Amino acid sequence: MPELSPRRRMLVLAICCMSLLIVSLDATVLNVALPSMQRDLHASTSGLQWTIDAYTLVLASLLMLAGSTADRIGRKRVFLAGLVVFTLGSVLCSLAPDLHALVAFRMVQAVGGSMLNPVAMSIITNTFTDPRERARAIGVWGAVVGISMAAGPLVGGVLVDSVGWRSIFWINLPVGLAALLLTLRFVPESRAPRARRPDPVGQVLVIALFGSLTYAIIEAPSTPFASIAPFAAVALAALTGLLLYEPRREEPLIDLRFFRSAPFSGATVVAISAFAALGGFLFLSTLYLQSVRGLTALEAGLWMLPMAVPTFLCAPLSGRLVGARGPRPPLLIAGVAMTVSGVLFAAFEAETSNTTLFLGYVLFGVGFGFVNAPITNTAVSGMPRAQAGVAAAVASTSRQLGQTLGVAVVGAVLAAGVGASSYRAQFVSAARPGWWILAACGFAVLVLGALTTGRWARRTAERTARRLQSVEVRDGVVTAERA
């Protein structure tokens, strides 16, 4: 990629952030619309879970393929294709006649979404080469998540109450089209110096692992064990296959050598934990506010602001803190805030009082605002720039997998607790185990933030980067000799 002027770099960042905005906005808007969709489409709790998890599941399964493909054939080209498919999928979702069609069209959306965020992050990584400048850019990137969390519930509430839940998908059209036109005009093409070969076997194993595991978790409360066991067995077999097959490939879909870096491994697990907490938090909060308290979609959106505003404010602060002090301080702040928020709901039934509900939302928003920038920065820093797309895709996959598991596990716990009763009668007691799970996720962020950001961890990252760089150089020499 050619060296760009500061103004052009900021324009590229803005364009990439537009793609993140529509993908993130889609998730927050959809959560506010869940009760309306449940009534109109006669959906069960597991049906609501699938409207979210069908999207995040496909996204998680295809992100690494999209990242490596973009490195190989061109990041701008894949990014443009993602914008087209995502926008088309949004139109189809708005026209879905029933729950099954909506789930299918959400999967189409996800195919496009898989080509957006990791590729956009790879473009940003190759555009902002200075570490401090890149950390600030990633902070801006994280702030966009805050914007989507702040705007999503309000925009979704207004649209659902005034037009209907189908209109929530219309907002992707103008943003998607604008991003498409601006990308064509201003984003330069870039690709890795040496193309990576596809790994179809690894891709199939990833899809089998994520799909079977999610299905088993979501359907467990309402399906006999004998029907769930085969899916659990497929998930275990797929995981075993990945661990045995991928290290033997010269260019694997998942380069397990990345995980020799303690910061990278820690960032991966932190991403899964933090986004599992986010997915479960939004799922429980939306159903509680509308199905138990009886609020309208707009009123529920207003109640989500105490969580969304701190996320928006803390994300750029976290980016600057990462650039100045490293990833440890923001991760520790995030872990403490998210843990305390989960404990408030689990041990003190925070949702039953306006004061504690407000405090719990603020604490979670602060924690989530601080967690995103150190995840992204740790995932891509120290890695060879030629593999930036793959490294960023692993981080993005971890986020989506976490959100998928958060909705699946917390939703399954809630469904099992509620049973045949109404939400209004049993929700608080049925949701308590789910809140404990979210508190545990926050505690995992805290512990891993402390353990994987010290001197020992940095040394493992440096060794891993040197090994990857030497293999990259050696392979490049071999390729040149063969040519």
N, C-alpha and C positions, 0 to 999 in steps of 0.2 A: 504494500500500500504506500503511495507517495506521501511525503511529509505535507501536512495540511497547515494552513494558517490558523491561528487561535480562533478566529471568528468561524471559519469553516468547521473546525473541530467541535465547537459548541453547537453548530447547526446539526452536525451528524448526531451528536448526543441527543438533541431535542427530537430528531426524527426517530431514533431508536427508542426513546422514552415514550413516544406515541404508541408504539407497538405494545410496550409493557402496559400502558394505560388501558387499552381496550381489553387485553387479556385479564388484567387484574380487576378492572371495572366489571367485567362480565361475571366474575366470581362473587363480588360483594353485592351487586345488583340482584343476582339470582337468589342469594340467601334471603333477602327481604321478600322476594316473590314466592318463597316455598309454600306458605300457608294457602295463598290464592291458587297456586298450581295444584295443591293437594285437593282443594275443594272442586276445582273445575275438571281435573283429570281423574278424580276418585282414586288418588294414590295412597298407598300405605307408607309407613315410615321407611321401609326398605326401598320403595319406589322413589321417594324423595332422595334417599342416599344415592341411588343410581343416577339421578339427574346431575348430581355433582360429581360422583366418582367415575361415571362413564367418561367424562371429560378429562379429569385429572389422571385417570388410569391410562388412557390412550396417550395423553401428553407425556407421562412418565416413561411409557414404553418406547416412544419414538424420539425423545429428545437427543439421546446420544447418537442415534443414526443421523438425525438432522445436523448435529454439530459436526460430525465427521464428514458428512456429505458436503456441507458448506465449505469446510476446509479444502475439500478435494475439487469441487466444480465451481466454486465461487460463492462468497458469502452474500453478496448483493443479489445474485440470481435466486438463491434459496429464500432469502428474506422477502423478495418480491412475490415468489410463489406462495409463501406463507400468508402474506397479506390478502392475496386473491382468494385462497381457499377458506381462510378464517371469515372473511366478509361474506362469502357465499354461504358458508355454514350458518352464519347468523341469520341470513334471510330465510333459510330452510327452517331453523328453529322457530322463528316467528310464525311459520305457517303450519307447524306440527299439529296433526289432527288428534293425536292421542299420546299417552305416556311413552309407549314403545317407539313411536316415530320421533318424539322429542329426544329420547335417549340416543337413538341412532344418529340424529342430526347433531347432537352435542359431540358425538364422536368425530363427525366430519369437521366441526369447529376445531376439535383438538388436533387433528392432523395438520391444519393450518397453524395452530398455536405452537405446535412443536417446532415449526420452522422460524418462529419469531424470537422468543426470548433468548435462547442460547446463542443464536446467530447474532442477534443484536449485541449481546454481551461480548461476543468474540470481536465484532466490529469495533466496539468501544475499547476493548483491550488493545487492539492493534492501532487504534487512532490515538489513544492517550498512552504513550510509552513511558513517560516520567512517572515513577511510583506515587509521588505525592499528588500529582495532577490526576492520576488514574483513581486514587482513593477518593478524591473529591468528586470525580465524575460518578463513581459508584455510589457515593452518598446522595447525589442528585437522583440517580437511578432508584435508590431506596426510597427517596422522598415521594416518587411517583406512586409507589405502593400506598403511601400514606394519603396521597391525594385521592386515589381510587377508593380507599377505605372511608375517607371523609365524604366524598361526593357520591359514591355508590349507593349507600343506604338512602340518602336524601333524594337523589335522582330516581332511584328505583321506587321509593315510596310514593313520590309524586306521580310517576308513570303508572304504577300498579293501581293506585287509588283513582286516577282520572281516566286512564285509557284501558288498562288491563295488563296482565303479566306479559303478554306477547310483545308489548311495546319495549320491554327492556332490551330486546335484541336489536332494535332499530338504531340505538345510539352507537352501535359499532360501525354503521355504514359510513357516516360522514368522516369519522376519525380514520377508518381504514382506507377510504378513498384518498383522503388528504395525505396520509403517510405513503401511500403508493405513488402518488404523483411527485412528492418531494424526494422520495428515494430514487426514482428514475432520474431526477435532475441533479441531486447534490451528493449522493453517497457514492464514493468510488468503489470499484470492484477490488476484491482482495481474495487471496487463497493461500493455502500453505505452500511452501516451496516444493514439497514432495507430496504427491497424492497418496492418501491412505486407501487401501483396498477395502471393499465391502466385507462384512462378516455376517452373512445371512443366518448361519447356525446360531451365532450369539444373539442375533436379533430375535429369532424365534424363541430361544430360551428365556430371554427377558420378558417377552410378551406372555409366555406360559407362566412364568413365575408371578408377575404382577397380577395378571388376570385371575388365575386360579386362587391365589391368596386372598384377593379382595372379594371374590365371589363367596369363598368359604366364610369369611368374617361377616359379611353383610347378611347372608342367608341363614347363618347358624341359629339365630333365635326362633325362626319359623320353619326350619327344615330338619327332618330326622338326621341323626348323626351318620347313618349309613349312606345318606345321599351326599353329605358334605365331605366324608372321608376321602373319596377319590380325588377331589379338588385339592385337599391338603396334601395328598400324596404326590400329585402332579407338581405342586409348588416346591416340595422338598426335592423331588427328582430334578426339577429345572435348576434349582439353586446348586445342587451337587454337580450337575452338568456344567454350569457356568464356571464353578471353581476348578473343575478338572480340565475343561476344554480351552478356556480363554488363555491361560498361561502358555499353552502350546502353540498359539498362533503368533506369527510374526507381527501382525497388525490387528490386534483384537478390538472388538467393539468396546469392551470395558478393559482398559489397560490397568490390570491389578497392581502394576508397579507404582502407580500413583499413591496407593494406600500404604506404601512404606513411609510416606511422609506423615508424621503424627499430626501436624496442623491440617493437612488435607483430609485425613481420616476423621479428625475431630470435627472439621467443618461439615463433613458429610453427615455425621450422626447428629450434630447440632441442627443442621437444616431439617432433617427428618423430624427431630423432636419439636423444634419451634413451629414448623408448619403443621405437624399433627395437632399441636395445641391450638393453632389458628383455626384449622378446619373444624375441630371439635367445638371450640369456643363459639364460632359463628353459628354452627348448626344448633347448639343448645340455646344460645341467646335468642335467635330468631324465633324458634318454636315457642320458647317461654314467653317472650314479649307479646306475640300475637295469639297463640293458642291458649295460654294460661291467663295472662293479664287482659287479653281481649283488645289490644291496641290495634289501630289501623297500620297499614304498611308504612305510611309517612311518619306516624308517631313512633313506630319501632325504629325507623331510620334516624329520627332525632335522638332517640335513646342511645344509639350506637356512636353518636358523636364524641362522647367522653372517651371512647376507645380510639376513634379514628384521628382526632385532632392531635393527641400526643404522639401517635405514630408518625404523622406528617411532620411535626416539629422536631422529633428526636432523630429521624432518619438522616438528614443532612449533618446534624451535630455528631452522629455516630461516624459518618464518613470522615469528617474533619478529625475526630478523635483517633480513628484508625490511622490516618495519615501522620498524625503527630506522635501518638503513643503506642501504636500497634493495636492488635485485635483484642487483647485481654481485657482492658477496662470496659469497653462496651458489652462484651460477652458476660462479664460478671454482673454488670448493671441489669442486663436483660434477664439473666438467670434468676436473680433475686426478685425482680419485679414480677415475672411470670409465675414463679413459685408462690409468692405471697398472694397473688391474685387467685390462683387455683385453690389455695388453702382457705381463703375467705369464703369461697362458694362451697367447698366441700365440708369444712368443719363448722362454719358459722352461718350457712344458708344465706349468703349475701343477697340473693335475688329477692328475698322476702322483705327487704327494707330498701327504700329509695337511696338512703345515704350509703349503705354498704354496697349496693348495686353500682352506684356511681363510682365509688372508690375502687371496686374490683375492675370496672371497665377502664378507668384511668391507668391503673397499675399494669394491666395487660397491654394497653396501648403503648405505654412507655417501654415495656420490655420488648414488644415486637418491633418498635421503632429502632431500638438499638441493635437488634440481632442481625438484620439483613446485610448491612454493609460489611461486617467482619466475615460473614460466611462467604460472600462473593469475592472479597479481596483475598482471603486465604486460599480459596480454591484456585485462583488463576495466578497469584504471585509466586514467583520462583519456577513456574513451569516454562518450558521452551515455548516461544511465541508460536511456533509452527503447530503446537498442539493446544493452543488456547481454546479452540472451538470444542474439543473433546473435554477438556478440563471444566470449562464453563457449563457444558451440557451435563456432566456428572453432578455438578452443584445444582443445576436447575432440576434434574431428575430427582435428586434427593428432596427438594422442596415439594415437588408434585407428589412423589411417593408418600412423603409425610402427610400432606393434606388428604390424600386418598385414604391412608390408614387411619388418620384422625377421625374423619367422617364415618368410616366403616366401623371402627372399634367403638367409638362413643355412641354412634347411632345404634349399634347392636346392643350395647349395654342399656341404653334408654328403652329400646323396644322390649327387651327382656324384662325390665323393671315395670314398665307400664302394663304390658300384657294386654288383656282385653278391656282394661279400664280406660277412662278418658284421660287426656293429658292434664286437664285442670285438676283432677282428683289426685293423681299419683306423680306428677312431674317432679316436684322438688325432691322427694325421696328416691325416685327412680334415677334422677340425674346425678345424685351424690357420688356414686362410683366413677361416673364420667369425669366429674370435677377433680377427683383424686388422681385420675389418669393424667389430666392436664397439669396438675401440680407436679407430678412425677416428671413430665416432659420438661417443665421449667427447671426442675432440680438437675436434670441431665444437662441442660444448657449451662448451668452454673458450674457443675463439676468438670465437664469437658472443657469449658472456657478456661478454667484454672490449670488443668492438666496438660492441655495441648498447645499452649502459647508461651511456654517458658524456653529457657536456653536449650535444654535437651531436645525439645520438640523442634526448635529452629534448626538444630544440627541435623536432625533426620530429614528435614525439608531440603537442606543444602545438599546432603548426600544424594537424595533422590533426584534432585535437579541435575546434579553432575552426571549421574548414571544415565538419565534420560537424554541429556545433551550429548554424551559420548556415544550412545547407541544411535542417536539421530545423525551425528557426524559420520560414524562408521557406515551406517546404512547409505548415507549420501555418497560416500566414496565408492562403495560397492556398486551403487546404481550408476555412477558416472563411468566406472570401469566397464560395466556391462554394456553401456551405451557406446 
